[in-house]
Amino acid sequence: MSPSQLESSKSLCAAFADPSVDPEYLLSHFSSDATAHEHGPQTDTMPFLGRTIPVKIYMPLLQKYVKFSDMSFFDYTSDPGTSRLSVKGKATFTWTATHKSWDEVFTYVLGFDQDSKVKTYEVWADPLSLYAAAKGMKLE
């Protein structure tokens, strides 16, 4: 992991954690052909889940369905053999249609292009809590 890739990761995470950040600024951390994959089952209710899609499509979908607060990041870990970095985060998420919220710890796995822009963005999170919130179920 190069120092510029670590810095790129920290800058991206800081942008995610700031709910007032301009969406275009957030997208500027990604390569033009970056993809996102949020791991979990594919459903029509959560169209950003379980698919590899361009980041430019993923981000507006995520913002349409999910809001967050109190997001922070920690434990940046690199894999020098693959030029990938993982970082843990935590936040309170809310499904916008039902207003159901849950607290979660999640992991991003980031891959980079030659300019240290994020090219692959994977999210490992709790799809059951996401599903329960989307269905308006009580979360405990």
C-alpha positions as CSV (number, residue, x, y, z in Angstrom):
1,M,0.0,0.0,0.0
2,S,1.5,3.3,-1.0
3,P,1.2,6.4,1.2
4,S,-0.9,8.0,-1.5
5,Q,-3.4,5.1,-1.5
6,L,-3.6,5.3,2.3
7,E,-4.2,9.1,2.1
8,S,-6.8,8.6,-0.7
9,S,-8.6,6.1,1.6
10,K,-8.6,8.5,4.5
11,S,-9.8,11.3,2.4
12,L,-12.7,9.2,1.0
13,C,-13.7,8.1,4.5
14,A,-13.6,11.7,5.7
15,A,-15.9,12.7,2.8
16,F,-18.3,9.8,3.6
17,A,-18.4,10.8,7.3
18,D,-19.4,14.4,6.5
19,P,-23.2,14.4,5.7
20,S,-22.9,17.9,4.2
21,V,-20.2,17.0,1.6
22,D,-21.1,17.6,-2.0
23,P,-21.8,14.4,-3.9
24,E,-19.5,15.4,-6.7
25,Y,-16.7,15.8,-4.2
26,L,-17.4,12.3,-2.9
27,L,-17.3,10.9,-6.5
28,S,-14.0,12.7,-7.2
29,H,-12.2,10.1,-5.0
30,F,-13.1,7.4,-7.4
31,S,-11.7,6.5,-10.9
32,S,-14.1,7.2,-13.7
33,D,-14.8,3.5,-14.2
34,A,-15.0,2.6,-10.5
35,T,-17.4,-0.1,-9.4
36,A,-19.2,-0.7,-6.1
37,H,-20.4,-4.0,-4.6
38,E,-22.3,-4.1,-1.4
39,H,-22.4,-7.7,-0.4
40,G,-25.7,-9.3,0.4
41,P,-28.7,-10.8,-1.4
42,Q,-30.2,-9.2,-4.4
43,T,-33.7,-7.7,-3.9
44,D,-35.8,-5.2,-5.6
45,T,-36.3,-3.4,-2.3
46,M,-32.6,-2.7,-2.0
47,P,-31.3,-2.2,-5.6
48,F,-27.8,-1.3,-4.5
49,L,-27.3,-4.6,-2.6
50,G,-25.7,-7.8,-4.1
51,R,-24.7,-6.3,-7.4
52,T,-21.5,-4.9,-8.9
53,I,-22.5,-1.6,-10.4
54,P,-20.8,1.6,-11.4
55,V,-20.1,3.9,-8.4
56,K,-21.9,6.7,-10.3
57,I,-25.1,4.6,-10.1
58,Y,-24.5,3.1,-6.7
59,M,-24.0,6.4,-4.8
60,P,-27.3,8.1,-5.8
61,L,-29.2,4.8,-5.1
62,L,-27.7,4.6,-1.6
63,Q,-28.5,8.2,-0.9
64,K,-32.1,7.7,-2.0
65,Y,-32.7,4.8,0.4
66,V,-30.3,5.2,3.3
67,K,-29.3,8.1,5.5
68,F,-26.6,8.0,8.2
69,S,-25.3,9.8,11.2
70,D,-22.3,9.6,13.6
71,M,-20.1,7.9,11.0
72,S,-16.5,7.2,11.9
73,F,-13.6,5.0,10.6
74,F,-10.8,3.1,12.2
75,D,-8.5,0.1,11.6
76,Y,-7.0,0.9,8.2
77,T,-5.3,-2.4,7.1
78,S,-3.5,-2.9,3.8
79,D,-2.7,-6.0,1.7
80,P,0.6,-5.1,0.0
81,G,0.2,-8.0,-2.4
82,T,-3.0,-6.8,-3.9
83,S,-2.9,-3.0,-3.5
84,R,-6.2,-3.3,-1.5
85,L,-7.0,-1.7,1.8
86,S,-9.8,-2.5,4.3
87,V,-11.2,0.0,6.8
88,K,-13.8,-0.5,9.5
89,G,-16.5,2.1,10.1
90,K,-19.4,2.5,12.3
91,A,-22.5,4.6,12.1
92,T,-26.2,4.9,12.7
93,F,-28.2,4.2,9.5
94,T,-31.8,5.0,8.7
95,W,-34.0,3.5,5.9
96,T,-35.6,6.7,4.5
97,A,-39.0,5.3,3.7
98,T,-39.7,3.7,7.1
99,H,-37.5,5.9,9.3
100,K,-36.2,2.7,11.0
101,S,-32.6,3.1,12.3
102,W,-29.9,0.7,13.4
103,D,-26.3,1.0,14.6
104,E,-23.7,-0.9,12.6
105,V,-20.1,-1.7,12.2
106,F,-19.1,-2.3,8.6
107,T,-16.0,-2.8,6.4
108,Y,-15.0,-1.2,3.2
109,V,-12.5,-3.0,1.0
110,L,-10.9,-0.6,-1.5
111,G,-8.8,-1.3,-4.6
112,F,-6.9,1.4,-6.5
113,D,-5.9,2.5,-9.9
114,Q,-2.4,3.8,-10.9
115,D,-3.4,7.3,-9.7
116,S,-4.4,6.1,-6.2
117,K,-8.1,6.7,-7.0
118,V,-10.5,4.1,-5.7
119,K,-11.4,1.7,-8.5
120,T,-13.2,-1.0,-6.6
121,Y,-15.4,-0.3,-3.6
122,E,-16.8,-3.2,-1.6
123,V,-19.0,-2.9,1.4
124,W,-19.4,-5.7,4.0
125,A,-22.2,-4.8,6.3
126,D,-25.3,-6.3,8.0
127,P,-27.9,-7.0,5.3
128,L,-30.4,-8.4,7.8
129,S,-30.7,-5.1,9.7
130,L,-30.9,-3.3,6.4
131,Y,-33.7,-5.6,5.3
132,A,-35.6,-5.3,8.6
133,A,-35.4,-1.5,8.4
134,A,-36.6,-1.5,4.8
135,K,-39.6,-3.7,5.8
136,G,-40.4,-1.4,8.8
137,M,-39.7,-4.2,11.3
138,K,-38.7,-3.4,14.8
139,L,-34.9,-3.6,15.2
140,E,-33.3,-4.7,18.4
